Amino acid sequence: MPKMKTKSGAAKRFKVRASGSVKRGQAFKRHILTKKTTKSKRQLRGATAVVASDVGHIRAMMPYA
């Protein structure tokens, strides 16, 4: 039986924490920033957790994480 492959796009975007939750970066922070307020850009800093209903899909894409 061959090894399962990790989806490389998912591996670049998500990290699995020790507790089993999945960490992701914030969206809407890449471009077209001039029309966004300073407050909204500041609140998009840092990482956040993936919603619990999506964690199973991400874990399936990253079988060894």
PyMOL Python script that loads the backbone (N, CA, C, O; Angstrom):
from pymol import cmd

cmd.read_pdbstr("""\
ATOM      1  N   MET A   1       0.837  -1.180   0.000  1.00  0.00           N
ATOM      2  CA  MET A   1       0.000   0.000   0.000  1.00  0.00           C
ATOM      3  C   MET A   1       0.887   1.251   0.000  1.00  0.00           C
ATOM      4  O   MET A   1       1.750   1.383   0.868  1.00  0.00           O
ATOM      5  N   PRO A   2       0.694   2.167  -0.951  1.00  0.00           N
ATOM      6  CA  PRO A   2       1.545   3.357  -0.971  1.00  0.00           C
ATOM      7  C   PRO A   2       1.182   4.325   0.151  1.00  0.00           C
ATOM      8  O   PRO A   2       0.096   4.266   0.727  1.00  0.00           O
ATOM      9  N   LYS A   3       2.115   5.207   0.435  1.00  0.00           N
ATOM     10  CA  LYS A   3       1.859   6.228   1.441  1.00  0.00           C
ATOM     11  C   LYS A   3       0.810   7.208   0.940  1.00  0.00           C
ATOM     12  O   LYS A   3       0.684   7.436  -0.264  1.00  0.00           O
ATOM     13  N   MET A   4       0.057   7.787   1.872  1.00  0.00           N
ATOM     14  CA  MET A   4      -0.892   8.840   1.506  1.00  0.00           C
ATOM     15  C   MET A   4      -0.118  10.138   1.314  1.00  0.00           C
ATOM     16  O   MET A   4       0.857  10.405   2.016  1.00  0.00           O
ATOM     17  N   LYS A   5      -0.565  10.933   0.358  1.00  0.00           N
ATOM     18  CA  LYS A   5       0.106  12.196   0.094  1.00  0.00           C
ATOM     19  C   LYS A   5      -0.592  13.338   0.817  1.00  0.00           C
ATOM     20  O   LYS A   5      -1.814  13.364   0.959  1.00  0.00           O
ATOM     21  N   THR A   6       0.225  14.277   1.266  1.00  0.00           N
ATOM     22  CA  THR A   6      -0.288  15.509   1.850  1.00  0.00           C
ATOM     23  C   THR A   6      -0.541  16.495   0.728  1.00  0.00           C
ATOM     24  O   THR A   6       0.283  16.634  -0.176  1.00  0.00           O
ATOM     25  N   LYS A   7      -1.692  17.193   0.778  1.00  0.00           N
ATOM     26  CA  LYS A   7      -1.958  18.258  -0.188  1.00  0.00           C
ATOM     27  C   LYS A   7      -1.019  19.413   0.121  1.00  0.00           C
ATOM     28  O   LYS A   7      -1.089  19.993   1.204  1.00  0.00           O
ATOM     29  N   SER A   8      -0.136  19.756  -0.823  1.00  0.00           N
ATOM     30  CA  SER A   8       0.891  20.757  -0.537  1.00  0.00           C
ATOM     31  C   SER A   8       0.285  22.131  -0.307  1.00  0.00           C
ATOM     32  O   SER A   8       0.829  22.923   0.463  1.00  0.00           O
ATOM     33  N   GLY A   9      -0.843  22.430  -0.967  1.00  0.00           N
ATOM     34  CA  GLY A   9      -1.482  23.725  -0.733  1.00  0.00           C
ATOM     35  C   GLY A   9      -2.009  23.847   0.681  1.00  0.00           C
ATOM     36  O   GLY A   9      -1.936  24.919   1.282  1.00  0.00           O
ATOM     37  N   ALA A  10      -2.539  22.761   1.218  1.00  0.00           N
ATOM     38  CA  ALA A  10      -3.036  22.773   2.591  1.00  0.00           C
ATOM     39  C   ALA A  10      -1.879  22.849   3.583  1.00  0.00           C
ATOM     40  O   ALA A  10      -1.992  23.505   4.619  1.00  0.00           O
ATOM     41  N   ALA A  11      -0.777  22.188   3.276  1.00  0.00           N
ATOM     42  CA  ALA A  11       0.372  22.214   4.174  1.00  0.00           C
ATOM     43  C   ALA A  11       0.952  23.613   4.286  1.00  0.00           C
ATOM     44  O   ALA A  11       1.479  23.983   5.335  1.00  0.00           O
ATOM     45  N   LYS A  12       0.862  24.400   3.210  1.00  0.00           N
ATOM     46  CA  LYS A  12       1.364  25.771   3.246  1.00  0.00           C
ATOM     47  C   LYS A  12       0.442  26.696   4.027  1.00  0.00           C
ATOM     48  O   LYS A  12       0.899  27.705   4.564  1.00  0.00           O
ATOM     49  N   ARG A  13      -0.832  26.378   4.100  1.00  0.00           N
ATOM     50  CA  ARG A  13      -1.811  27.299   4.666  1.00  0.00           C
ATOM     51  C   ARG A  13      -2.194  26.993   6.107  1.00  0.00           C
ATOM     52  O   ARG A  13      -2.636  27.889   6.826  1.00  0.00           O
ATOM     53  N   PHE A  14      -2.036  25.756   6.543  1.00  0.00           N
ATOM     54  CA  PHE A  14      -2.530  25.357   7.862  1.00  0.00           C
ATOM     55  C   PHE A  14      -1.431  24.690   8.675  1.00  0.00           C
ATOM     56  O   PHE A  14      -0.541  24.038   8.130  1.00  0.00           O
ATOM     57  N   LYS A  15      -1.512  24.868   9.997  1.00  0.00           N
ATOM     58  CA  LYS A  15      -0.642  24.165  10.927  1.00  0.00           C
ATOM     59  C   LYS A  15      -1.534  23.537  11.990  1.00  0.00           C
ATOM     60  O   LYS A  15      -2.477  24.165  12.471  1.00  0.00           O
ATOM     61  N   VAL A  16      -1.229  22.299  12.351  1.00  0.00           N
ATOM     62  CA  VAL A  16      -1.991  21.607  13.388  1.00  0.00           C
ATOM     63  C   VAL A  16      -1.297  21.849  14.722  1.00  0.00           C
ATOM     64  O   VAL A  16      -0.106  21.580  14.873  1.00  0.00           O
ATOM     65  N   ARG A  17      -2.048  22.355  15.675  1.00  0.00           N
ATOM     66  CA  ARG A  17      -1.501  22.630  16.996  1.00  0.00           C
ATOM     67  C   ARG A  17      -1.429  21.349  17.814  1.00  0.00           C
ATOM     68  O   ARG A  17      -2.005  20.326  17.442  1.00  0.00           O
ATOM     69  N   ALA A  18      -0.718  21.419  18.925  1.00  0.00           N
ATOM     70  CA  ALA A  18      -0.557  20.248  19.779  1.00  0.00           C
ATOM     71  C   ALA A  18      -1.894  19.781  20.339  1.00  0.00           C
ATOM     72  O   ALA A  18      -2.077  18.591  20.596  1.00  0.00           O
ATOM     73  N   SER A  19      -2.827  20.705  20.530  1.00  0.00           N
ATOM     74  CA  SER A  19      -4.136  20.337  21.057  1.00  0.00           C
ATOM     75  C   SER A  19      -5.016  19.675  20.012  1.00  0.00           C
ATOM     76  O   SER A  19      -6.061  19.119  20.351  1.00  0.00           O
ATOM     77  N   GLY A  20      -4.609  19.725  18.729  1.00  0.00           N
ATOM     78  CA  GLY A  20      -5.403  19.140  17.659  1.00  0.00           C
ATOM     79  C   GLY A  20      -6.188  20.162  16.865  1.00  0.00           C
ATOM     80  O   GLY A  20      -6.717  19.841  15.801  1.00  0.00           O
ATOM     81  N   SER A  21      -6.274  21.401  17.366  1.00  0.00           N
ATOM     82  CA  SER A  21      -6.943  22.441  16.587  1.00  0.00           C
ATOM     83  C   SER A  21      -6.038  22.865  15.442  1.00  0.00           C
ATOM     84  O   SER A  21      -4.836  22.597  15.461  1.00  0.00           O
ATOM     85  N   VAL A  22      -6.606  23.518  14.459  1.00  0.00           N
ATOM     86  CA  VAL A  22      -5.866  23.887  13.258  1.00  0.00           C
ATOM     87  C   VAL A  22      -5.771  25.406  13.198  1.00  0.00           C
ATOM     88  O   VAL A  22      -6.762  26.113  13.384  1.00  0.00           O
ATOM     89  N   LYS A  23      -4.557  25.898  12.933  1.00  0.00           N
ATOM     90  CA  LYS A  23      -4.289  27.325  12.866  1.00  0.00           C
ATOM     91  C   LYS A  23      -4.284  27.767  11.406  1.00  0.00           C
ATOM     92  O   LYS A  23      -3.802  27.041  10.536  1.00  0.00           O
ATOM     93  N   ARG A  24      -4.824  28.964  11.135  1.00  0.00           N
ATOM     94  CA  ARG A  24      -4.830  29.503   9.781  1.00  0.00           C
ATOM     95  C   ARG A  24      -4.552  30.989   9.834  1.00  0.00           C
ATOM     96  O   ARG A  24      -4.739  31.629  10.869  1.00  0.00           O
ATOM     97  N   GLY A  25      -4.105  31.538   8.718  1.00  0.00           N
ATOM     98  CA  GLY A  25      -3.904  32.975   8.607  1.00  0.00           C
ATOM     99  C   GLY A  25      -5.204  33.665   8.255  1.00  0.00           C
ATOM    100  O   GLY A  25      -6.152  33.032   7.791  1.00  0.00           O
ATOM    101  N   GLN A  26      -5.240  34.964   8.480  1.00  0.00           N
ATOM    102  CA  GLN A  26      -6.427  35.744   8.184  1.00  0.00           C
ATOM    103  C   GLN A  26      -6.487  36.073   6.697  1.00  0.00           C
ATOM    104  O   GLN A  26      -5.455  36.309   6.069  1.00  0.00           O
ATOM    105  N   ALA A  27      -7.675  36.088   6.140  1.00  0.00           N
ATOM    106  CA  ALA A  27      -7.889  36.488   4.757  1.00  0.00           C
ATOM    107  C   ALA A  27      -8.095  38.001   4.680  1.00  0.00           C
ATOM    108  O   ALA A  27      -8.202  38.674   5.706  1.00  0.00           O
ATOM    109  N   PHE A  28      -8.148  38.521   3.470  1.00  0.00           N
ATOM    110  CA  PHE A  28      -8.446  39.936   3.183  1.00  0.00           C
ATOM    111  C   PHE A  28      -7.344  40.884   3.632  1.00  0.00           C
ATOM    112  O   PHE A  28      -7.622  42.044   3.934  1.00  0.00           O
ATOM    113  N   LYS A  29      -6.096  40.415   3.682  1.00  0.00           N
ATOM    114  CA  LYS A  29      -5.007  41.280   4.133  1.00  0.00           C
ATOM    115  C   LYS A  29      -3.909  41.392   3.082  1.00  0.00           C
ATOM    116  O   LYS A  29      -2.824  41.881   3.396  1.00  0.00           O
ATOM    117  N   ARG A  30      -4.148  40.959   1.854  1.00  0.00           N
ATOM    118  CA  ARG A  30      -3.085  40.895   0.850  1.00  0.00           C
ATOM    119  C   ARG A  30      -3.003  42.137  -0.030  1.00  0.00           C
ATOM    120  O   ARG A  30      -1.910  42.656  -0.258  1.00  0.00           O
ATOM    121  N   HIS A  31      -4.119  42.615  -0.520  1.00  0.00           N
ATOM    122  CA  HIS A  31      -4.090  43.738  -1.463  1.00  0.00           C
ATOM    123  C   HIS A  31      -5.381  44.532  -1.333  1.00  0.00           C
ATOM    124  O   HIS A  31      -6.283  44.151  -0.587  1.00  0.00           O
ATOM    125  N   ILE A  32      -5.462  45.634  -2.060  1.00  0.00           N
ATOM    126  CA  ILE A  32      -6.579  46.583  -1.987  1.00  0.00           C
ATOM    127  C   ILE A  32      -6.753  47.041  -0.534  1.00  0.00           C
ATOM    128  O   ILE A  32      -7.853  47.009   0.017  1.00  0.00           O
ATOM    129  N   LEU A  33      -5.647  47.466   0.062  1.00  0.00           N
ATOM    130  CA  LEU A  33      -5.677  47.839   1.474  1.00  0.00           C
ATOM    131  C   LEU A  33      -6.004  49.313   1.691  1.00  0.00           C
ATOM    132  O   LEU A  33      -6.272  49.727   2.819  1.00  0.00           O
ATOM    133  N   THR A  34      -5.985  50.115   0.614  1.00  0.00           N
ATOM    134  CA  THR A  34      -6.190  51.550   0.801  1.00  0.00           C
ATOM    135  C   THR A  34      -7.616  51.866   1.206  1.00  0.00           C
ATOM    136  O   THR A  34      -7.846  52.819   1.950  1.00  0.00           O
ATOM    137  N   LYS A  35      -8.563  51.101   0.742  1.00  0.00           N
ATOM    138  CA  LYS A  35      -9.955  51.387   1.079  1.00  0.00           C
ATOM    139  C   LYS A  35     -10.400  50.741   2.384  1.00  0.00           C
ATOM    140  O   LYS A  35     -11.521  50.971   2.837  1.00  0.00           O
ATOM    141  N   LYS A  36      -9.538  49.939   2.988  1.00  0.00           N
ATOM    142  CA  LYS A  36      -9.878  49.309   4.256  1.00  0.00           C
ATOM    143  C   LYS A  36      -9.399  50.197   5.402  1.00  0.00           C
ATOM    144  O   LYS A  36      -8.341  50.819   5.315  1.00  0.00           O
ATOM    145  N   THR A  37     -10.178  50.249   6.461  1.00  0.00           N
ATOM    146  CA  THR A  37      -9.818  51.112   7.579  1.00  0.00           C
ATOM    147  C   THR A  37      -8.639  50.529   8.353  1.00  0.00           C
ATOM    148  O   THR A  37      -8.361  49.331   8.299  1.00  0.00           O
ATOM    149  N   THR A  38      -7.959  51.415   9.071  1.00  0.00           N
ATOM    150  CA  THR A  38      -6.831  50.972   9.884  1.00  0.00           C
ATOM    151  C   THR A  38      -7.276  49.968  10.933  1.00  0.00           C
ATOM    152  O   THR A  38      -6.555  49.017  11.235  1.00  0.00           O
ATOM    153  N   LYS A  39      -8.456  50.175  11.485  1.00  0.00           N
ATOM    154  CA  LYS A  39      -8.971  49.262  12.502  1.00  0.00           C
ATOM    155  C   LYS A  39      -9.198  47.868  11.924  1.00  0.00           C
ATOM    156  O   LYS A  39      -8.834  46.871  12.548  1.00  0.00           O
ATOM    157  N   SER A  40      -9.795  47.794  10.740  1.00  0.00           N
ATOM    158  CA  SER A  40     -10.064  46.481  10.154  1.00  0.00           C
ATOM    159  C   SER A  40      -8.771  45.761   9.801  1.00  0.00           C
ATOM    160  O   SER A  40      -8.674  44.547   9.979  1.00  0.00           O
ATOM    161  N   LYS A  41      -7.772  46.492   9.301  1.00  0.00           N
ATOM    162  CA  LYS A  41      -6.483  45.874   8.975  1.00  0.00           C
ATOM    163  C   LYS A  41      -5.774  45.404  10.241  1.00  0.00           C
ATOM    164  O   LYS A  41      -5.138  44.350  10.240  1.00  0.00           O
ATOM    165  N   ARG A  42      -5.877  46.169  11.309  1.00  0.00           N
ATOM    166  CA  ARG A  42      -5.236  45.788  12.567  1.00  0.00           C
ATOM    167  C   ARG A  42      -5.861  44.524  13.139  1.00  0.00           C
ATOM    168  O   ARG A  42      -5.160  43.677  13.693  1.00  0.00           O
ATOM    169  N   GLN A  43      -7.178  44.394  13.005  1.00  0.00           N
ATOM    170  CA  GLN A  43      -7.853  43.220  13.538  1.00  0.00           C
ATOM    171  C   GLN A  43      -7.613  41.962  12.711  1.00  0.00           C
ATOM    172  O   GLN A  43      -7.916  40.857  13.159  1.00  0.00           O
ATOM    173  N   LEU A  44      -7.069  42.125  11.501  1.00  0.00           N
ATOM    174  CA  LEU A  44      -6.759  40.969  10.667  1.00  0.00           C
ATOM    175  C   LEU A  44      -5.357  40.422  10.919  1.00  0.00           C
ATOM    176  O   LEU A  44      -4.958  39.436  10.300  1.00  0.00           O
ATOM    177  N   ARG A  45      -4.611  41.051  11.820  1.00  0.00           N
ATOM    178  CA  ARG A  45      -3.275  40.547  12.124  1.00  0.00           C
ATOM    179  C   ARG A  45      -3.345  39.218  12.861  1.00  0.00           C
ATOM    180  O   ARG A  45      -4.358  38.874  13.470  1.00  0.00           O
ATOM    181  N   GLY A  46      -2.241  38.482  12.790  1.00  0.00           N
ATOM    182  CA  GLY A  46      -2.133  37.262  13.565  1.00  0.00           C
ATOM    183  C   GLY A  46      -2.906  36.108  12.959  1.00  0.00           C
ATOM    184  O   GLY A  46      -3.496  36.231  11.886  1.00  0.00           O
ATOM    185  N   ALA A  47      -2.894  35.005  13.650  1.00  0.00           N
ATOM    186  CA  ALA A  47      -3.550  33.780  13.182  1.00  0.00           C
ATOM    187  C   ALA A  47      -4.795  33.523  14.009  1.00  0.00           C
ATOM    188  O   ALA A  47      -4.973  34.090  15.087  1.00  0.00           O
ATOM    189  N   THR A  48      -5.636  32.676  13.497  1.00  0.00           N
ATOM    190  CA  THR A  48      -6.856  32.297  14.193  1.00  0.00           C
ATOM    191  C   THR A  48      -7.104  30.814  13.970  1.00  0.00           C
ATOM    192  O   THR A  48      -6.437  30.187  13.147  1.00  0.00           O
ATOM    193  N   ALA A  49      -8.045  30.262  14.688  1.00  0.00           N
ATOM    194  CA  ALA A  49      -8.348  28.836  14.587  1.00  0.00           C
ATOM    195  C   ALA A  49      -9.365  28.592  13.479  1.00  0.00           C
ATOM    196  O   ALA A  49     -10.200  29.448  13.185  1.00  0.00           O
ATOM    197  N   VAL A  50      -9.285  27.425  12.878  1.00  0.00           N
ATOM    198  CA  VAL A  50     -10.255  27.010  11.867  1.00  0.00           C
ATOM    199  C   VAL A  50     -11.537  26.581  12.586  1.00  0.00           C
ATOM    200  O   VAL A  50     -11.490  26.009  13.675  1.00  0.00           O
ATOM    201  N   VAL A  51     -12.670  26.865  11.964  1.00  0.00           N
ATOM    202  CA  VAL A  51     -13.960  26.489  12.538  1.00  0.00           C
ATOM    203  C   VAL A  51     -14.022  24.970  12.671  1.00  0.00           C
ATOM    204  O   VAL A  51     -13.509  24.248  11.816  1.00  0.00           O
ATOM    205  N   ALA A  52     -14.641  24.491  13.732  1.00  0.00           N
ATOM    206  CA  ALA A  52     -14.650  23.062  14.051  1.00  0.00           C
ATOM    207  C   ALA A  52     -15.250  22.216  12.933  1.00  0.00           C
ATOM    208  O   ALA A  52     -14.826  21.079  12.728  1.00  0.00           O
ATOM    209  N   SER A  53     -16.230  22.752  12.206  1.00  0.00           N
ATOM    210  CA  SER A  53     -16.862  21.966  11.142  1.00  0.00           C
ATOM    211  C   SER A  53     -15.946  21.757   9.946  1.00  0.00           C
ATOM    212  O   SER A  53     -16.193  20.860   9.139  1.00  0.00           O
ATOM    213  N   ASP A  54     -14.882  22.568   9.809  1.00  0.00           N
ATOM    214  CA  ASP A  54     -13.951  22.435   8.690  1.00  0.00           C
ATOM    215  C   ASP A  54     -12.687  21.660   9.042  1.00  0.00           C
ATOM    216  O   ASP A  54     -11.905  21.313   8.157  1.00  0.00           O
ATOM    217  N   VAL A  55     -12.482  21.388  10.321  1.00  0.00           N
ATOM    218  CA  VAL A  55     -11.233  20.749  10.748  1.00  0.00           C
ATOM    219  C   VAL A  55     -11.092  19.365  10.132  1.00  0.00           C
ATOM    220  O   VAL A  55      -9.985  18.975   9.761  1.00  0.00           O
ATOM    221  N   GLY A  56     -12.173  18.616  10.013  1.00  0.00           N
ATOM    222  CA  GLY A  56     -12.099  17.275   9.446  1.00  0.00           C
ATOM    223  C   GLY A  56     -11.623  17.270   8.011  1.00  0.00           C
ATOM    224  O   GLY A  56     -10.862  16.386   7.615  1.00  0.00           O
ATOM    225  N   HIS A  57     -12.059  18.247   7.218  1.00  0.00           N
ATOM    226  CA  HIS A  57     -11.624  18.334   5.826  1.00  0.00           C
ATOM    227  C   HIS A  57     -10.124  18.619   5.750  1.00  0.00           C
ATOM    228  O   HIS A  57      -9.416  18.054   4.917  1.00  0.00           O
ATOM    229  N   ILE A  58      -9.656  19.491   6.619  1.00  0.00           N
ATOM    230  CA  ILE A  58      -8.241  19.851   6.594  1.00  0.00           C
ATOM    231  C   ILE A  58      -7.387  18.698   7.086  1.00  0.00           C
ATOM    232  O   ILE A  58      -6.315  18.443   6.536  1.00  0.00           O
ATOM    233  N   ARG A  59      -7.847  17.995   8.119  1.00  0.00           N
ATOM    234  CA  ARG A  59      -7.081  16.844   8.600  1.00  0.00           C
ATOM    235  C   ARG A  59      -6.993  15.746   7.545  1.00  0.00           C
ATOM    236  O   ARG A  59      -5.999  15.021   7.492  1.00  0.00           O
ATOM    237  N   ALA A  60      -8.033  15.612   6.694  1.00  0.00           N
ATOM    238  CA  ALA A  60      -7.995  14.633   5.619  1.00  0.00           C
ATOM    239  C   ALA A  60      -6.980  15.017   4.554  1.00  0.00           C
ATOM    240  O   ALA A  60      -6.382  14.145   3.924  1.00  0.00           O
ATOM    241  N   MET A  61      -6.780  16.325   4.345  1.00  0.00           N
ATOM    242  CA  MET A  61      -5.803  16.776   3.365  1.00  0.00           C
ATOM    243  C   MET A  61      -4.376  16.657   3.885  1.00  0.00           C
ATOM    244  O   MET A  61      -3.426  16.612   3.104  1.00  0.00           O
ATOM    245  N   MET A  62      -4.229  16.606   5.221  1.00  0.00           N
ATOM    246  CA  MET A  62      -2.906  16.523   5.838  1.00  0.00           C
ATOM    247  C   MET A  62      -2.861  15.304   6.748  1.00  0.00           C
ATOM    248  O   MET A  62      -2.946  15.454   7.967  1.00  0.00           O
ATOM    249  N   PRO A  63      -2.729  14.101   6.194  1.00  0.00           N
ATOM    250  CA  PRO A  63      -2.874  12.886   7.023  1.00  0.00           C
ATOM    251  C   PRO A  63      -1.758  12.699   8.049  1.00  0.00           C
ATOM    252  O   PRO A  63      -1.971  12.007   9.045  1.00  0.00           O
ATOM    253  N   TYR A  64      -0.581  13.285   7.847  1.00  0.00           N
ATOM    254  CA  TYR A  64       0.529  13.047   8.772  1.00  0.00           C
ATOM    255  C   TYR A  64       0.800  14.236   9.681  1.00  0.00           C
ATOM    256  O   TYR A  64       1.775  14.221  10.432  1.00  0.00           O
ATOM    257  N   ALA A  65      -0.043  15.267   9.632  1.00  0.00           N
ATOM    258  CA  ALA A  65       0.182  16.457  10.475  1.00  0.00           C
ATOM    259  C   ALA A  65      -0.357  16.220  11.882  1.00  0.00           C
ATOM    260  O   ALA A  65      -0.263  17.101  12.736  1.00  0.00           O
TER     261      ALA A  65
END
""", "prot")
cmd.dss("prot")
cmd.show_as("cartoon", "prot")
cmd.util.cbc("prot")
cmd.orient("prot")
